[in-house]
Amino acid sequence: MGPGTLVVCVGYRGEGFSGFAEQPGQRTVAGELRHALQTALRRPVELACAGRTDAGVSALAQYVSVPLAPGEGELAGHRLWSSLVALTPDDVSVRGIYRAAPGFSARFDATSRAYRYRIACGPARPVMAWDHAWWLRSSELDVDAMNRAARPLLGEHDFASFCKASSAQLLRQDGRSTSRFLSRVEVSRVTEAGEDLVAVDVEGNAFLHNMVRAITGTLVEVGRGHRDAAWVSSALEARDRRAAGPTAPARGLTFESVSYPQGALVPWE
């Protein structure tokens, strides 16, 4: 048995990043985290994350795992946490650190992931939600119609119509499935920091490229009255990205949470 796995829970504001995954010459969340972890642990590290996010997408609770080297399990958790906080920039928040068993992966051991997409409606520019909501200058959305339209998306389906076309093609070429299981798709009115927003909450076992943003863009077409609720079901059945609605802007999407088997993560104190 090895010394176990370090798991870091991080949040970040997506506006200043070219996404989570490292890219040459680009500022990325993984790049910032790798620098902080390598400085704190004084060695090269390999990261695994619960779900990659695109440029402009924020996160409240993204999880990253790093296999521990011999002796690192003896480190004081509060000191390691403080070091990571000090080593990360202002648009990254190290929200907690945990221990997990050897071989644990933040990506492959996740049982579900949840996203929230925020929409600000009306002529007034949002204030507090400006950098994490889609500002729709048009009139109010019909939330009830959007919820009716979302029901056929629940359960296990081929979501190719809600996947970036080039990504779906690559998955098919590799013999991988575009089927996913959604346990929740819910549209509601919420008030956050004194502002009224429309929230689209989506939870599932895993997600395709641009899937939540494509679902949101499609539901907004219904909410605006441009399409009827039955259209979403027919778009799903088409298994073709051209059959569904537009992809909502990245800035409105937040990676909210990840679920793991009970007891998999133990706070590192």
C-alpha positions in Angstrom: 0.0 0.0 0.0 1.3 3.4 -1.0 1.1 6.6 1.2 -2.3 7.5 -0.3 -3.7 10.4 -2.3 -3.9 14.1 -1.7 -7.3 15.6 -2.9 -7.7 19.3 -3.1 -11.1 21.1 -3.4 -10.8 24.3 -5.4 -13.0 27.0 -6.7 -12.1 29.5 -9.4 -13.5 32.5 -11.4 -13.3 31.4 -15.0 -12.9 34.8 -16.7 -9.1 35.0 -16.4 -8.4 31.4 -17.6 -8.3 29.6 -20.9 -10.1 26.7 -19.2 -9.0 24.1 -16.7 -6.7 21.9 -18.8 -3.1 23.0 -19.4 -2.3 24.5 -22.8 1.1 25.9 -24.0 1.4 29.6 -23.6 -2.1 29.9 -21.9 -3.1 30.7 -18.4 -5.0 27.7 -17.1 -6.4 26.6 -13.7 -4.4 23.3 -13.9 -1.2 25.3 -14.6 -1.7 27.5 -11.5 -2.5 24.5 -9.4 0.4 22.5 -10.7 2.8 25.4 -9.8 1.3 25.7 -6.3 1.5 22.0 -5.6 5.0 21.5 -7.0 6.2 24.4 -4.9 4.5 23.1 -1.7 5.6 19.5 -2.2 9.0 20.4 -3.9 8.6 17.8 -6.7 6.8 17.3 -10.0 3.1 16.3 -9.8 0.5 14.7 -12.0 -3.0 16.1 -11.6 -6.4 14.4 -12.2 -9.5 16.5 -12.0 -13.2 15.7 -11.6 -14.2 17.5 -14.8 -12.5 19.8 -17.3 -14.1 23.2 -17.8 -13.8 25.4 -20.8 -12.5 29.0 -21.0 -14.7 31.4 -19.0 -16.4 28.7 -16.9 -16.2 29.0 -13.1 -16.2 26.4 -10.4 -17.3 26.4 -6.7 -16.0 22.9 -5.9 -13.7 21.2 -8.4 -11.7 18.3 -7.1 -8.1 17.5 -8.0 -6.1 14.4 -6.9 -2.4 13.9 -6.6 -0.7 10.6 -5.6 1.4 11.2 -2.4 5.1 10.4 -2.4 6.6 8.5 0.6 6.7 10.6 3.7 4.2 13.2 2.5 1.4 11.6 4.4 3.1 12.9 7.6 2.8 16.5 6.6 0.6 18.8 8.8 -2.6 19.4 6.8 -3.2 22.9 8.1 0.3 23.9 7.0 -0.1 22.4 3.5 -3.5 24.1 3.1 -2.0 27.5 4.2 0.8 27.0 1.7 -1.5 26.3 -1.2 -3.7 29.3 -0.3 -0.6 31.5 -0.3 0.7 30.0 -3.6 -2.5 30.4 -5.6 -3.7 33.7 -7.3 -6.7 35.7 -6.2 -9.1 34.1 -8.7 -8.4 30.6 -7.3 -9.7 29.5 -3.9 -8.3 26.4 -2.2 -11.4 25.4 -0.3 -10.2 22.3 1.5 -7.7 19.4 1.4 -8.4 15.7 2.0 -6.8 12.3 2.2 -7.9 9.4 0.0 -6.8 5.8 -0.5 -3.9 4.9 -2.8 -5.1 4.8 -6.4 -8.0 7.3 -5.8 -8.8 9.4 -8.9 -10.8 12.7 -8.6 -12.0 11.9 -12.2 -12.7 8.2 -12.2 -14.0 7.8 -8.6 -16.6 10.6 -9.0 -20.2 9.2 -9.0 -21.9 12.4 -10.1 -21.2 16.0 -11.1 -23.5 19.0 -10.8 -23.6 22.3 -12.7 -25.6 25.5 -12.4 -26.1 27.9 -15.3 -27.2 31.4 -14.3 -29.2 33.8 -16.5 -30.0 37.4 -15.8 -33.1 38.6 -17.7 -34.2 42.1 -18.6 -32.8 45.5 -19.7 -30.8 46.1 -16.5 -27.2 45.0 -16.6 -26.5 42.5 -13.7 -24.2 43.8 -11.0 -23.0 41.1 -8.6 -23.7 38.3 -11.2 -22.0 40.1 -14.1 -19.0 37.7 -14.4 -20.9 34.5 -13.8 -24.3 35.0 -15.6 -25.6 35.2 -19.1 -27.3 38.6 -19.5 -30.4 38.2 -21.7 -31.6 41.6 -22.5 -34.9 40.1 -23.7 -38.1 39.8 -21.6 -38.7 37.2 -18.9 -38.3 33.5 -19.6 -41.2 31.0 -19.2 -39.6 28.8 -16.5 -42.6 26.4 -16.4 -42.3 25.7 -20.1 -38.5 25.2 -19.8 -39.1 22.6 -17.0 -41.7 20.8 -19.1 -39.2 20.7 -22.0 -36.4 19.4 -19.8 -38.2 16.3 -18.6 -37.3 14.1 -21.6 -33.6 14.7 -20.8 -33.8 12.9 -17.5 -32.4 9.4 -17.4 -29.9 7.6 -19.8 -29.8 8.9 -23.3 -27.5 9.5 -26.3 -26.8 13.2 -25.9 -25.0 13.7 -29.2 -27.4 16.5 -30.0 -26.0 18.4 -27.0 -22.3 17.7 -27.6 -19.9 19.9 -29.6 -20.0 18.2 -33.0 -16.2 17.8 -33.4 -16.0 16.2 -30.0 -18.9 13.8 -30.7 -17.1 12.8 -33.9 -13.9 12.0 -32.1 -15.7 10.0 -29.5 -17.4 7.9 -32.2 -14.1 7.4 -34.0 -12.6 6.1 -30.7 -15.5 3.8 -30.2 -16.7 5.6 -27.1 -20.3 6.4 -26.3 -22.1 9.7 -26.3 -24.7 8.3 -23.8 -24.9 9.8 -20.4 -27.3 9.6 -17.4 -28.9 12.8 -16.0 -30.5 12.6 -12.6 -31.6 16.3 -12.5 -32.5 19.0 -15.0 -34.4 21.8 -13.2 -35.1 25.4 -14.0 -36.0 27.8 -11.2 -36.1 31.5 -10.2 -33.5 32.3 -7.6 -32.3 35.4 -5.8 -28.5 35.7 -5.2 -26.8 38.7 -3.7 -30.0 40.7 -4.1 -30.5 39.9 -7.8 -33.2 37.9 -9.5 -31.8 35.2 -11.8 -33.0 32.1 -13.6 -31.0 29.0 -12.7 -30.6 25.9 -14.8 -29.4 23.0 -12.5 -28.1 19.9 -14.2 -26.7 16.8 -12.5 -25.4 13.6 -14.0 -22.8 10.8 -13.9 -20.6 12.5 -16.6 -20.9 15.2 -19.3 -20.0 15.7 -22.9 -18.1 18.7 -24.3 -20.4 21.8 -24.0 -23.3 19.6 -22.9 -24.8 21.8 -20.1 -24.3 24.9 -22.2 -26.1 23.3 -25.2 -28.9 22.1 -23.0 -29.3 25.6 -21.5 -29.3 27.3 -24.9 -31.9 24.8 -26.1 -34.2 25.4 -23.1 -33.8 29.1 -23.5 -35.3 28.9 -27.0 -38.4 27.3 -25.3 -38.4 29.9 -22.5 -38.4 32.7 -25.1 -41.3 31.2 -26.9 -39.3 30.5 -30.1 -39.9 26.7 -29.8 -42.5 24.5 -28.1 -41.6 22.0 -25.3 -41.9 19.0 -27.6 -39.1 20.2 -29.7 -36.4 19.4 -27.1 -37.5 15.7 -27.2 -37.2 15.5 -31.0 -33.8 17.3 -30.8 -32.6 14.7 -28.3 -33.8 11.8 -30.6 -32.0 13.3 -33.6 -28.5 12.7 -32.1 -27.3 15.6 -34.2 -25.9 18.9 -32.8 -27.7 20.8 -35.6 -31.1 19.6 -34.3 -30.8 21.4 -30.9 -30.5 25.0 -29.9 -27.4 27.3 -29.6 -24.6 26.9 -27.1 -25.1 29.3 -24.2 -22.1 31.5 -23.4 -19.4 30.0 -21.1 -19.5 32.8 -18.5 -22.9 31.7 -17.1 -21.8 28.2 -16.2 -20.4 27.1 -12.8 -19.2 23.7 -11.9 -21.0 23.4 -8.6 -20.2 20.1 -6.9 -18.9 16.5 -7.2 -20.1 13.4 -5.3 -17.8 10.6 -4.3 -18.5 7.3 -2.4 -19.2 7.8 1.3 -16.0 7.9 3.3 -13.7 8.2 0.2 -12.4 11.6 1.3 -11.2 12.3 4.8 -10.4 15.9 5.8 -6.6 16.4 6.2 -6.2 18.1 9.5 
